[in-house]
Amino acid sequence: MGIQLPEVEREVRWPEYAAMARAAEEAGFDSIWLGDHLLYRGDGRPERGPWEAWTLMAGLAAMTRRVTVGPLVACAAFHPPGIIAKMAATLDELSTGRFVLGIGAGWNRTEFDAFGIPYGHRGARFEEAMAIIGPLLAGERVTVAGDHSSVEDAVLLPPPVRRVPLMVGSSGPRVLRAALPWATGWNTWFDLYGNTPEGFGSESAKVSAIAAEAGRDPSSIERSACVLVVLDREAGERPLSDDHPPLEGGPTDVAAFLRELADAGADEAILVASPITEASIRELGAALSELDR
């Protein structure tokens, strides 16, 4: 089971991130995740932005010893694709084989415009990015002359000690078709499947259908679900919606939900806690003990 660390719920400084990462390891979580965004504004809430995700992941990878570290998910448009592969290989080295490259096409136009990143043709850009990132992480030399991205005889040196796992974070057919030849896993955000086991099963079936069309064995793709968990409505940091009601209750309730999610096909649950603090991470860690019973 994984836990997402804060993004823009409030302003969080490095000492608190470090404390939460240590708490996640001590509580028994398998993975910690960070969103890859630059800026939010214009949604009726105050303007806000997170720290740069790759730099923060490097710090977390260096100070932890057991948990997997990854972006949930990295935006393929924020960096040239060959550089993304290089950064992923370096983070996997830094973490001694505990990095997963979660990746998607991006969606938040505000941050694209604010930081001078082209927003148009995101589907085509992602297809070209995967044609570069996937083979590079597989140990190949890559030459691609695309409309949006190009590399010539690119290769990752020093060579990674393993093939870095790649997890696609999208339910869009075009993005899935581009990523599934290379992806080892798939993740969906809680509002995309309604935060219910039944909704997750439906979304997962779509992934299986597209994988089968592409000649990929659907059973070879690990399935991951983000789960919105509200521990305290009064202290909560995320807007709530009837379209994706949060999981609430004690460790027994959380464990029961996670068992149902596993029955629906989820190999991993990544908890998105509200509020997300060191205390909430330790409280949710109690659900891990319930799962073992």
ChimeraX commands (.cxc) that place a marker at each C-alpha (Angstrom):
marker #1 position 0.00,0.00,0.00 radius 0.5
marker #1 position 1.22,3.49,-0.83 radius 0.5
marker #1 position 0.65,7.00,0.45 radius 0.5
marker #1 position 0.69,10.29,-1.45 radius 0.5
marker #1 position 2.63,13.03,0.26 radius 0.5
marker #1 position 1.36,16.64,0.23 radius 0.5
marker #1 position 1.27,18.69,-2.94 radius 0.5
marker #1 position -0.69,21.94,-2.51 radius 0.5
marker #1 position -3.00,21.09,0.37 radius 0.5
marker #1 position -0.96,23.60,2.38 radius 0.5
marker #1 position 2.60,24.90,2.32 radius 0.5
marker #1 position 4.93,22.10,3.44 radius 0.5
marker #1 position 8.68,22.50,3.97 radius 0.5
marker #1 position 11.40,19.87,3.65 radius 0.5
marker #1 position 11.64,18.86,7.35 radius 0.5
marker #1 position 7.96,17.88,7.33 radius 0.5
marker #1 position 8.34,15.91,4.08 radius 0.5
marker #1 position 11.27,14.05,5.63 radius 0.5
marker #1 position 9.29,13.31,8.78 radius 0.5
marker #1 position 6.35,11.98,6.74 radius 0.5
marker #1 position 8.62,9.76,4.66 radius 0.5
marker #1 position 10.14,8.30,7.82 radius 0.5
marker #1 position 6.65,7.79,9.25 radius 0.5
marker #1 position 5.54,5.97,6.10 radius 0.5
marker #1 position 8.45,3.54,6.36 radius 0.5
marker #1 position 7.91,2.98,10.05 radius 0.5
marker #1 position 4.15,2.47,9.58 radius 0.5
marker #1 position 4.72,-0.24,6.98 radius 0.5
marker #1 position 3.77,1.52,3.75 radius 0.5
marker #1 position 5.32,0.11,0.59 radius 0.5
marker #1 position 5.55,3.33,-1.41 radius 0.5
marker #1 position 5.45,7.14,-1.25 radius 0.5
marker #1 position 4.33,9.36,-4.13 radius 0.5
marker #1 position 4.49,12.98,-5.21 radius 0.5
marker #1 position 2.40,14.91,-7.72 radius 0.5
marker #1 position 4.30,16.53,-10.61 radius 0.5
marker #1 position 2.77,19.98,-11.03 radius 0.5
marker #1 position 4.01,23.55,-11.16 radius 0.5
marker #1 position 1.12,25.92,-10.46 radius 0.5
marker #1 position -2.63,26.02,-9.79 radius 0.5
marker #1 position -4.85,29.07,-10.17 radius 0.5
marker #1 position -8.26,30.11,-11.44 radius 0.5
marker #1 position -10.31,27.34,-9.81 radius 0.5
marker #1 position -11.95,29.47,-7.13 radius 0.5
marker #1 position -9.20,28.73,-4.63 radius 0.5
marker #1 position -6.04,30.71,-3.78 radius 0.5
marker #1 position -3.12,30.55,-6.19 radius 0.5
marker #1 position -0.75,27.80,-5.07 radius 0.5
marker #1 position 2.12,25.64,-6.27 radius 0.5
marker #1 position 4.21,22.69,-5.07 radius 0.5
marker #1 position 7.95,22.15,-4.94 radius 0.5
marker #1 position 9.59,20.74,-8.07 radius 0.5
marker #1 position 8.82,17.03,-7.92 radius 0.5
marker #1 position 12.00,15.44,-9.32 radius 0.5
marker #1 position 14.28,17.33,-6.95 radius 0.5
marker #1 position 12.03,16.46,-4.02 radius 0.5
marker #1 position 11.93,12.78,-5.02 radius 0.5
marker #1 position 15.73,12.70,-5.11 radius 0.5
marker #1 position 15.86,13.97,-1.54 radius 0.5
marker #1 position 13.27,11.44,-0.37 radius 0.5
marker #1 position 15.01,8.57,-2.19 radius 0.5
marker #1 position 18.30,9.42,-0.49 radius 0.5
marker #1 position 16.84,9.55,3.03 radius 0.5
marker #1 position 14.66,6.42,2.86 radius 0.5
marker #1 position 15.77,2.80,2.80 radius 0.5
marker #1 position 12.78,0.60,1.98 radius 0.5
marker #1 position 9.83,2.37,0.35 radius 0.5
marker #1 position 9.37,2.78,-3.39 radius 0.5
marker #1 position 9.44,6.41,-4.54 radius 0.5
marker #1 position 7.65,7.75,-7.61 radius 0.5
marker #1 position 5.75,10.61,-9.26 radius 0.5
marker #1 position 1.97,10.38,-9.38 radius 0.5
marker #1 position 2.39,11.08,-12.22 radius 0.5
marker #1 position 5.24,12.81,-14.05 radius 0.5
marker #1 position 4.12,15.09,-16.87 radius 0.5
marker #1 position 5.77,13.93,-20.09 radius 0.5
marker #1 position 5.59,17.48,-21.48 radius 0.5
marker #1 position 7.62,19.18,-18.74 radius 0.5
marker #1 position 11.00,17.83,-19.94 radius 0.5
marker #1 position 12.43,16.43,-23.19 radius 0.5
marker #1 position 11.62,12.70,-23.20 radius 0.5
marker #1 position 15.24,11.58,-23.36 radius 0.5
marker #1 position 15.98,13.66,-20.27 radius 0.5
marker #1 position 13.01,12.10,-18.45 radius 0.5
marker #1 position 14.49,8.65,-19.12 radius 0.5
marker #1 position 17.88,9.87,-17.89 radius 0.5
marker #1 position 16.36,11.34,-14.71 radius 0.5
marker #1 position 14.42,8.13,-14.07 radius 0.5
marker #1 position 17.54,6.00,-14.41 radius 0.5
marker #1 position 19.45,8.32,-12.08 radius 0.5
marker #1 position 16.69,8.26,-9.45 radius 0.5
marker #1 position 16.57,4.48,-9.63 radius 0.5
marker #1 position 20.31,4.43,-8.95 radius 0.5
marker #1 position 19.96,6.92,-6.09 radius 0.5
marker #1 position 17.18,4.86,-4.52 radius 0.5
marker #1 position 18.98,1.52,-5.09 radius 0.5
marker #1 position 16.20,0.17,-7.30 radius 0.5
marker #1 position 13.19,1.73,-5.54 radius 0.5
marker #1 position 11.94,4.11,-8.23 radius 0.5
marker #1 position 8.83,3.77,-10.40 radius 0.5
marker #1 position 8.29,6.19,-13.29 radius 0.5
marker #1 position 4.62,7.13,-13.20 radius 0.5
marker #1 position 3.87,9.15,-16.32 radius 0.5
marker #1 position 1.02,10.92,-18.09 radius 0.5
marker #1 position 0.36,13.59,-20.71 radius 0.5
marker #1 position -0.53,16.47,-18.36 radius 0.5
marker #1 position -3.78,18.42,-18.22 radius 0.5
marker #1 position -3.45,21.68,-16.25 radius 0.5
marker #1 position -3.09,24.39,-18.91 radius 0.5
marker #1 position -2.38,27.07,-16.30 radius 0.5
marker #1 position 1.04,25.67,-15.49 radius 0.5
marker #1 position 1.90,25.04,-19.15 radius 0.5
marker #1 position 1.19,28.67,-20.06 radius 0.5
marker #1 position 2.81,30.12,-16.93 radius 0.5
marker #1 position 6.10,28.29,-17.47 radius 0.5
marker #1 position 6.23,28.53,-21.27 radius 0.5
marker #1 position 5.54,24.87,-22.06 radius 0.5
marker #1 position 3.62,24.09,-25.28 radius 0.5
marker #1 position 0.15,22.80,-24.44 radius 0.5
marker #1 position -1.21,21.81,-27.86 radius 0.5
marker #1 position -0.96,18.34,-29.41 radius 0.5
marker #1 position -0.51,16.68,-26.03 radius 0.5
marker #1 position -1.60,13.31,-27.41 radius 0.5
marker #1 position 0.90,13.42,-30.25 radius 0.5
marker #1 position 3.62,14.71,-27.91 radius 0.5
marker #1 position 2.98,11.85,-25.50 radius 0.5
marker #1 position 3.13,9.27,-28.29 radius 0.5
marker #1 position 6.51,10.57,-29.39 radius 0.5
marker #1 position 7.71,10.75,-25.79 radius 0.5
marker #1 position 6.85,7.11,-25.17 radius 0.5
marker #1 position 8.61,6.09,-28.38 radius 0.5
marker #1 position 11.75,7.53,-26.79 radius 0.5
marker #1 position 11.35,6.89,-23.05 radius 0.5
marker #1 position 10.15,3.28,-23.35 radius 0.5
marker #1 position 13.03,1.97,-25.48 radius 0.5
marker #1 position 15.66,3.94,-23.57 radius 0.5
marker #1 position 14.54,2.44,-20.25 radius 0.5
marker #1 position 14.55,-0.97,-21.94 radius 0.5
marker #1 position 18.27,-0.54,-22.67 radius 0.5
marker #1 position 18.00,0.29,-26.36 radius 0.5
marker #1 position 19.73,2.91,-28.47 radius 0.5
marker #1 position 17.06,5.22,-29.81 radius 0.5
marker #1 position 16.76,7.48,-32.82 radius 0.5
marker #1 position 13.46,9.28,-33.35 radius 0.5
marker #1 position 12.78,12.24,-35.63 radius 0.5
marker #1 position 9.35,13.45,-34.56 radius 0.5
marker #1 position 7.33,16.59,-35.02 radius 0.5
marker #1 position 7.68,17.45,-31.34 radius 0.5
marker #1 position 10.61,15.41,-29.98 radius 0.5
marker #1 position 13.77,14.04,-31.55 radius 0.5
marker #1 position 16.77,12.04,-30.39 radius 0.5
marker #1 position 19.71,10.69,-32.35 radius 0.5
marker #1 position 21.48,7.54,-31.18 radius 0.5
marker #1 position 20.47,8.27,-27.58 radius 0.5
marker #1 position 21.54,5.77,-24.92 radius 0.5
marker #1 position 21.50,5.71,-21.12 radius 0.5
marker #1 position 25.04,5.67,-19.70 radius 0.5
marker #1 position 25.97,4.56,-17.13 radius 0.5
marker #1 position 23.52,1.76,-17.88 radius 0.5
marker #1 position 20.78,1.31,-15.26 radius 0.5
marker #1 position 21.18,-1.77,-13.09 radius 0.5
marker #1 position 17.63,-2.79,-13.97 radius 0.5
marker #1 position 14.78,-1.82,-16.27 radius 0.5
marker #1 position 13.02,1.03,-14.46 radius 0.5
marker #1 position 9.29,0.18,-14.02 radius 0.5
marker #1 position 6.94,2.48,-15.91 radius 0.5
marker #1 position 3.37,3.15,-14.71 radius 0.5
marker #1 position 0.93,5.03,-16.96 radius 0.5
marker #1 position -1.48,7.35,-15.18 radius 0.5
marker #1 position -4.36,7.76,-17.61 radius 0.5
marker #1 position -7.57,6.14,-18.76 radius 0.5
marker #1 position -7.47,7.89,-22.14 radius 0.5
marker #1 position -7.35,5.36,-25.00 radius 0.5
marker #1 position -4.72,7.29,-26.97 radius 0.5
marker #1 position -2.36,7.64,-24.01 radius 0.5
marker #1 position -2.88,4.01,-23.01 radius 0.5
marker #1 position -2.17,2.74,-26.53 radius 0.5
marker #1 position 1.07,4.71,-26.58 radius 0.5
marker #1 position 2.21,3.57,-23.12 radius 0.5
marker #1 position 1.07,-0.05,-22.85 radius 0.5
marker #1 position 3.83,-1.50,-25.07 radius 0.5
marker #1 position 6.27,-0.32,-22.39 radius 0.5
marker #1 position 4.31,0.09,-19.17 radius 0.5
marker #1 position 4.46,-2.43,-16.36 radius 0.5
marker #1 position 1.56,-0.80,-14.52 radius 0.5
marker #1 position -1.46,1.47,-14.69 radius 0.5
marker #1 position -2.86,3.91,-12.13 radius 0.5
marker #1 position -6.16,5.77,-11.87 radius 0.5
marker #1 position -7.06,8.79,-9.70 radius 0.5
marker #1 position -9.98,8.48,-7.29 radius 0.5
marker #1 position -12.30,10.91,-9.09 radius 0.5
marker #1 position -11.94,9.03,-12.38 radius 0.5
marker #1 position -13.44,5.82,-10.98 radius 0.5
marker #1 position -15.74,7.29,-8.34 radius 0.5
marker #1 position -13.64,6.05,-5.41 radius 0.5
marker #1 position -15.52,2.73,-5.34 radius 0.5
marker #1 position -14.40,-0.85,-5.99 radius 0.5
marker #1 position -17.10,-1.19,-8.66 radius 0.5
marker #1 position -15.89,1.93,-10.45 radius 0.5
marker #1 position -12.32,0.72,-10.34 radius 0.5
marker #1 position -13.33,-2.61,-11.86 radius 0.5
marker #1 position -15.00,-0.81,-14.76 radius 0.5
marker #1 position -11.97,1.37,-15.47 radius 0.5
marker #1 position -9.65,-1.61,-15.18 radius 0.5
marker #1 position -11.73,-3.50,-17.73 radius 0.5
marker #1 position -11.16,-0.68,-20.24 radius 0.5
marker #1 position -7.41,-1.03,-19.76 radius 0.5
marker #1 position -7.64,-4.79,-20.30 radius 0.5
marker #1 position -9.58,-4.29,-23.53 radius 0.5
marker #1 position -7.04,-1.82,-24.94 radius 0.5
marker #1 position -4.17,-4.07,-23.88 radius 0.5
marker #1 position -5.76,-7.04,-25.65 radius 0.5
marker #1 position -6.25,-4.95,-28.80 radius 0.5
marker #1 position -2.55,-4.09,-28.71 radius 0.5
marker #1 position -1.56,-7.74,-28.32 radius 0.5
marker #1 position -0.52,-7.29,-24.70 radius 0.5
marker #1 position -1.48,-9.85,-22.06 radius 0.5
marker #1 position -3.78,-7.86,-19.73 radius 0.5
marker #1 position -2.66,-9.92,-16.75 radius 0.5
marker #1 position 0.89,-8.61,-17.18 radius 0.5
marker #1 position -0.21,-5.06,-16.25 radius 0.5
marker #1 position -0.28,-4.23,-12.54 radius 0.5
marker #1 position -3.33,-2.20,-11.47 radius 0.5
marker #1 position -3.07,0.69,-9.02 radius 0.5
marker #1 position -5.87,2.83,-7.54 radius 0.5
marker #1 position -5.65,6.12,-5.69 radius 0.5
marker #1 position -8.14,6.14,-2.81 radius 0.5
marker #1 position -9.44,9.31,-1.18 radius 0.5
marker #1 position -9.52,8.79,2.59 radius 0.5
marker #1 position -10.92,11.46,4.91 radius 0.5
marker #1 position -9.74,11.12,8.48 radius 0.5
marker #1 position -11.17,14.40,9.77 radius 0.5
marker #1 position -13.78,16.38,7.83 radius 0.5
marker #1 position -13.22,19.51,9.90 radius 0.5
marker #1 position -9.46,19.44,9.34 radius 0.5
marker #1 position -9.75,18.08,5.79 radius 0.5
marker #1 position -7.67,19.70,3.06 radius 0.5
marker #1 position -9.42,18.47,-0.08 radius 0.5
marker #1 position -12.78,19.52,-1.59 radius 0.5
marker #1 position -15.34,16.72,-1.34 radius 0.5
marker #1 position -17.84,15.67,-4.00 radius 0.5
marker #1 position -20.79,13.31,-4.16 radius 0.5
marker #1 position -19.33,12.04,-7.46 radius 0.5
marker #1 position -16.50,10.35,-5.55 radius 0.5
marker #1 position -17.48,10.00,-1.88 radius 0.5
marker #1 position -14.44,9.56,0.36 radius 0.5
marker #1 position -13.57,6.50,2.34 radius 0.5
marker #1 position -14.15,7.25,6.02 radius 0.5
marker #1 position -13.93,5.31,9.27 radius 0.5
marker #1 position -11.34,3.54,11.37 radius 0.5
marker #1 position -8.62,1.05,10.41 radius 0.5
marker #1 position -11.14,-1.81,10.15 radius 0.5
marker #1 position -13.28,0.15,7.68 radius 0.5
marker #1 position -10.26,1.15,5.59 radius 0.5
marker #1 position -8.99,-2.45,5.54 radius 0.5
marker #1 position -12.41,-3.75,4.47 radius 0.5
marker #1 position -12.56,-1.26,1.58 radius 0.5
marker #1 position -9.06,-2.17,0.47 radius 0.5
marker #1 position -9.98,-5.87,0.43 radius 0.5
marker #1 position -12.96,-5.08,-1.82 radius 0.5
marker #1 position -10.69,-3.02,-4.06 radius 0.5
marker #1 position -8.29,-5.95,-4.32 radius 0.5
marker #1 position -11.20,-8.23,-5.23 radius 0.5
marker #1 position -12.02,-5.75,-8.02 radius 0.5
marker #1 position -8.53,-6.23,-9.45 radius 0.5
marker #1 position -6.33,-3.66,-7.71 radius 0.5
marker #1 position -2.80,-4.83,-7.02 radius 0.5
marker #1 position -1.98,-1.65,-5.13 radius 0.5
marker #1 position -3.86,1.12,-3.36 radius 0.5
marker #1 position -2.31,4.56,-2.96 radius 0.5
marker #1 position -4.03,6.46,-0.16 radius 0.5
marker #1 position -4.74,10.16,-0.69 radius 0.5
marker #1 position -5.37,11.25,2.88 radius 0.5
marker #1 position -7.19,14.35,4.06 radius 0.5
marker #1 position -5.57,15.81,6.05 radius 0.5
marker #1 position -2.15,14.52,5.03 radius 0.5
marker #1 position 0.19,14.82,8.01 radius 0.5
marker #1 position 2.71,12.67,9.84 radius 0.5
marker #1 position -0.04,11.78,12.32 radius 0.5
marker #1 position -2.48,10.74,9.60 radius 0.5
marker #1 position 0.17,8.54,7.97 radius 0.5
marker #1 position 0.74,6.74,11.25 radius 0.5
marker #1 position -3.01,6.43,11.83 radius 0.5
marker #1 position -3.53,4.90,8.38 radius 0.5
marker #1 position -0.64,2.57,9.02 radius 0.5
marker #1 position -2.91,0.83,11.50 radius 0.5
marker #1 position -5.03,-0.29,8.54 radius 0.5
marker #1 position -2.03,-2.27,7.30 radius 0.5
marker #1 position -2.15,-4.36,10.46 radius 0.5
marker #1 position -5.86,-4.99,9.88 radius 0.5
marker #1 position -5.11,-6.22,6.36 radius 0.5
marker #1 position -2.78,-8.87,7.74 radius 0.5
marker #1 position -5.46,-10.35,9.99 radius 0.5
marker link #1:1,2 radius 0.2
marker link #1:2,3 radius 0.2
marker link #1:3,4 radius 0.2
marker link #1:4,5 radius 0.2
marker link #1:5,6 radius 0.2
marker link #1:6,7 radius 0.2
marker link #1:7,8 radius 0.2
marker link #1:8,9 radius 0.2
marker link #1:9,10 radius 0.2
marker link #1:10,11 radius 0.2
marker link #1:11,12 radius 0.2
marker link #1:12,13 radius 0.2
marker link #1:13,14 radius 0.2
marker link #1:14,15 radius 0.2
marker link #1:15,16 radius 0.2
marker link #1:16,17 radius 0.2
marker link #1:17,18 radius 0.2
marker link #1:18,19 radius 0.2
marker link #1:19,20 radius 0.2
marker link #1:20,21 radius 0.2
marker link #1:21,22 radius 0.2
marker link #1:22,23 radius 0.2
marker link #1:23,24 radius 0.2
marker link #1:24,25 radius 0.2
marker link #1:25,26 radius 0.2
marker link #1:26,27 radius 0.2
marker link #1:27,28 radius 0.2
marker link #1:28,29 radius 0.2
marker link #1:29,30 radius 0.2
marker link #1:30,31 radius 0.2
marker link #1:31,32 radius 0.2
marker link #1:32,33 radius 0.2
marker link #1:33,34 radius 0.2
marker link #1:34,35 radius 0.2
marker link #1:35,36 radius 0.2
marker link #1:36,37 radius 0.2
marker link #1:37,38 radius 0.2
marker link #1:38,39 radius 0.2
marker link #1:39,40 radius 0.2
marker link #1:40,41 radius 0.2
marker link #1:41,42 radius 0.2
marker link #1:42,43 radius 0.2
marker link #1:43,44 radius 0.2
marker link #1:44,45 radius 0.2
marker link #1:45,46 radius 0.2
marker link #1:46,47 radius 0.2
marker link #1:47,48 radius 0.2
marker link #1:48,49 radius 0.2
marker link #1:49,50 radius 0.2
marker link #1:50,51 radius 0.2
marker link #1:51,52 radius 0.2
marker link #1:52,53 radius 0.2
marker link #1:53,54 radius 0.2
marker link #1:54,55 radius 0.2
marker link #1:55,56 radius 0.2
marker link #1:56,57 radius 0.2
marker link #1:57,58 radius 0.2
marker link #1:58,59 radius 0.2
marker link #1:59,60 radius 0.2
marker link #1:60,61 radius 0.2
marker link #1:61,62 radius 0.2
marker link #1:62,63 radius 0.2
marker link #1:63,64 radius 0.2
marker link #1:64,65 radius 0.2
marker link #1:65,66 radius 0.2
marker link #1:66,67 radius 0.2
marker link #1:67,68 radius 0.2
marker link #1:68,69 radius 0.2
marker link #1:69,70 radius 0.2
marker link #1:70,71 radius 0.2
marker link #1:71,72 radius 0.2
marker link #1:72,73 radius 0.2
marker link #1:73,74 radius 0.2
marker link #1:74,75 radius 0.2
marker link #1:75,76 radius 0.2
marker link #1:76,77 radius 0.2
marker link #1:77,78 radius 0.2
marker link #1:78,79 radius 0.2
marker link #1:79,80 radius 0.2
marker link #1:80,81 radius 0.2
marker link #1:81,82 radius 0.2
marker link #1:82,83 radius 0.2
marker link #1:83,84 radius 0.2
marker link #1:84,85 radius 0.2
marker link #1:85,86 radius 0.2
marker link #1:86,87 radius 0.2
marker link #1:87,88 radius 0.2
marker link #1:88,89 radius 0.2
marker link #1:89,90 radius 0.2
marker link #1:90,91 radius 0.2
marker link #1:91,92 radius 0.2
marker link #1:92,93 radius 0.2
marker link #1:93,94 radius 0.2
marker link #1:94,95 radius 0.2
marker link #1:95,96 radius 0.2
marker link #1:96,97 radius 0.2
marker link #1:97,98 radius 0.2
marker link #1:98,99 radius 0.2
marker link #1:99,100 radius 0.2
marker link #1:100,101 radius 0.2
marker link #1:101,102 radius 0.2
marker link #1:102,103 radius 0.2
marker link #1:103,104 radius 0.2
marker link #1:104,105 radius 0.2
marker link #1:105,106 radius 0.2
marker link #1:106,107 radius 0.2
marker link #1:107,108 radius 0.2
marker link #1:108,109 radius 0.2
marker link #1:109,110 radius 0.2
marker link #1:110,111 radius 0.2
marker link #1:111,112 radius 0.2
marker link #1:112,113 radius 0.2
marker link #1:113,114 radius 0.2
marker link #1:114,115 radius 0.2
marker link #1:115,116 radius 0.2
marker link #1:116,117 radius 0.2
marker link #1:117,118 radius 0.2
marker link #1:118,119 radius 0.2
marker link #1:119,120 radius 0.2
marker link #1:120,121 radius 0.2
marker link #1:121,122 radius 0.2
marker link #1:122,123 radius 0.2
marker link #1:123,124 radius 0.2
marker link #1:124,125 radius 0.2
marker link #1:125,126 radius 0.2
marker link #1:126,127 radius 0.2
marker link #1:127,128 radius 0.2
marker link #1:128,129 radius 0.2
marker link #1:129,130 radius 0.2
marker link #1:130,131 radius 0.2
marker link #1:131,132 radius 0.2
marker link #1:132,133 radius 0.2
marker link #1:133,134 radius 0.2
marker link #1:134,135 radius 0.2
marker link #1:135,136 radius 0.2
marker link #1:136,137 radius 0.2
marker link #1:137,138 radius 0.2
marker link #1:138,139 radius 0.2
marker link #1:139,140 radius 0.2
marker link #1:140,141 radius 0.2
marker link #1:141,142 radius 0.2
marker link #1:142,143 radius 0.2
marker link #1:143,144 radius 0.2
marker link #1:144,145 radius 0.2
marker link #1:145,146 radius 0.2
marker link #1:146,147 radius 0.2
marker link #1:147,148 radius 0.2
marker link #1:148,149 radius 0.2
marker link #1:149,150 radius 0.2
marker link #1:150,151 radius 0.2
marker link #1:151,152 radius 0.2
marker link #1:152,153 radius 0.2
marker link #1:153,154 radius 0.2
marker link #1:154,155 radius 0.2
marker link #1:155,156 radius 0.2
marker link #1:156,157 radius 0.2
marker link #1:157,158 radius 0.2
marker link #1:158,159 radius 0.2
marker link #1:159,160 radius 0.2
marker link #1:160,161 radius 0.2
marker link #1:161,162 radius 0.2
marker link #1:162,163 radius 0.2
marker link #1:163,164 radius 0.2
marker link #1:164,165 radius 0.2
marker link #1:165,166 radius 0.2
marker link #1:166,167 radius 0.2
marker link #1:167,168 radius 0.2
marker link #1:168,169 radius 0.2
marker link #1:169,170 radius 0.2
marker link #1:170,171 radius 0.2
marker link #1:171,172 radius 0.2
marker link #1:172,173 radius 0.2
marker link #1:173,174 radius 0.2
marker link #1:174,175 radius 0.2
marker link #1:175,176 radius 0.2
marker link #1:176,177 radius 0.2
marker link #1:177,178 radius 0.2
marker link #1:178,179 radius 0.2
marker link #1:179,180 radius 0.2
marker link #1:180,181 radius 0.2
marker link #1:181,182 radius 0.2
marker link #1:182,183 radius 0.2
marker link #1:183,184 radius 0.2
marker link #1:184,185 radius 0.2
marker link #1:185,186 radius 0.2
marker link #1:186,187 radius 0.2
marker link #1:187,188 radius 0.2
marker link #1:188,189 radius 0.2
marker link #1:189,190 radius 0.2
marker link #1:190,191 radius 0.2
marker link #1:191,192 radius 0.2
marker link #1:192,193 radius 0.2
marker link #1:193,194 radius 0.2
marker link #1:194,195 radius 0.2
marker link #1:195,196 radius 0.2
marker link #1:196,197 radius 0.2
marker link #1:197,198 radius 0.2
marker link #1:198,199 radius 0.2
marker link #1:199,200 radius 0.2
marker link #1:200,201 radius 0.2
marker link #1:201,202 radius 0.2
marker link #1:202,203 radius 0.2
marker link #1:203,204 radius 0.2
marker link #1:204,205 radius 0.2
marker link #1:205,206 radius 0.2
marker link #1:206,207 radius 0.2
marker link #1:207,208 radius 0.2
marker link #1:208,209 radius 0.2
marker link #1:209,210 radius 0.2
marker link #1:210,211 radius 0.2
marker link #1:211,212 radius 0.2
marker link #1:212,213 radius 0.2
marker link #1:213,214 radius 0.2
marker link #1:214,215 radius 0.2
marker link #1:215,216 radius 0.2
marker link #1:216,217 radius 0.2
marker link #1:217,218 radius 0.2
marker link #1:218,219 radius 0.2
marker link #1:219,220 radius 0.2
marker link #1:220,221 radius 0.2
marker link #1:221,222 radius 0.2
marker link #1:222,223 radius 0.2
marker link #1:223,224 radius 0.2
marker link #1:224,225 radius 0.2
marker link #1:225,226 radius 0.2
marker link #1:226,227 radius 0.2
marker link #1:227,228 radius 0.2
marker link #1:228,229 radius 0.2
marker link #1:229,230 radius 0.2
marker link #1:230,231 radius 0.2
marker link #1:231,232 radius 0.2
marker link #1:232,233 radius 0.2
marker link #1:233,234 radius 0.2
marker link #1:234,235 radius 0.2
marker link #1:235,236 radius 0.2
marker link #1:236,237 radius 0.2
marker link #1:237,238 radius 0.2
marker link #1:238,239 radius 0.2
marker link #1:239,240 radius 0.2
marker link #1:240,241 radius 0.2
marker link #1:241,242 radius 0.2
marker link #1:242,243 radius 0.2
marker link #1:243,244 radius 0.2
marker link #1:244,245 radius 0.2
marker link #1:245,246 radius 0.2
marker link #1:246,247 radius 0.2
marker link #1:247,248 radius 0.2
marker link #1:248,249 radius 0.2
marker link #1:249,250 radius 0.2
marker link #1:250,251 radius 0.2
marker link #1:251,252 radius 0.2
marker link #1:252,253 radius 0.2
marker link #1:253,254 radius 0.2
marker link #1:254,255 radius 0.2
marker link #1:255,256 radius 0.2
marker link #1:256,257 radius 0.2
marker link #1:257,258 radius 0.2
marker link #1:258,259 radius 0.2
marker link #1:259,260 radius 0.2
marker link #1:260,261 radius 0.2
marker link #1:261,262 radius 0.2
marker link #1:262,263 radius 0.2
marker link #1:263,264 radius 0.2
marker link #1:264,265 radius 0.2
marker link #1:265,266 radius 0.2
marker link #1:266,267 radius 0.2
marker link #1:267,268 radius 0.2
marker link #1:268,269 radius 0.2
marker link #1:269,270 radius 0.2
marker link #1:270,271 radius 0.2
marker link #1:271,272 radius 0.2
marker link #1:272,273 radius 0.2
marker link #1:273,274 radius 0.2
marker link #1:274,275 radius 0.2
marker link #1:275,276 radius 0.2
marker link #1:276,277 radius 0.2
marker link #1:277,278 radius 0.2
marker link #1:278,279 radius 0.2
marker link #1:279,280 radius 0.2
marker link #1:280,281 radius 0.2
marker link #1:281,282 radius 0.2
marker link #1:282,283 radius 0.2
marker link #1:283,284 radius 0.2
marker link #1:284,285 radius 0.2
marker link #1:285,286 radius 0.2
marker link #1:286,287 radius 0.2
marker link #1:287,288 radius 0.2
marker link #1:288,289 radius 0.2
marker link #1:289,290 radius 0.2
marker link #1:290,291 radius 0.2
marker link #1:291,292 radius 0.2
marker link #1:292,293 radius 0.2
view
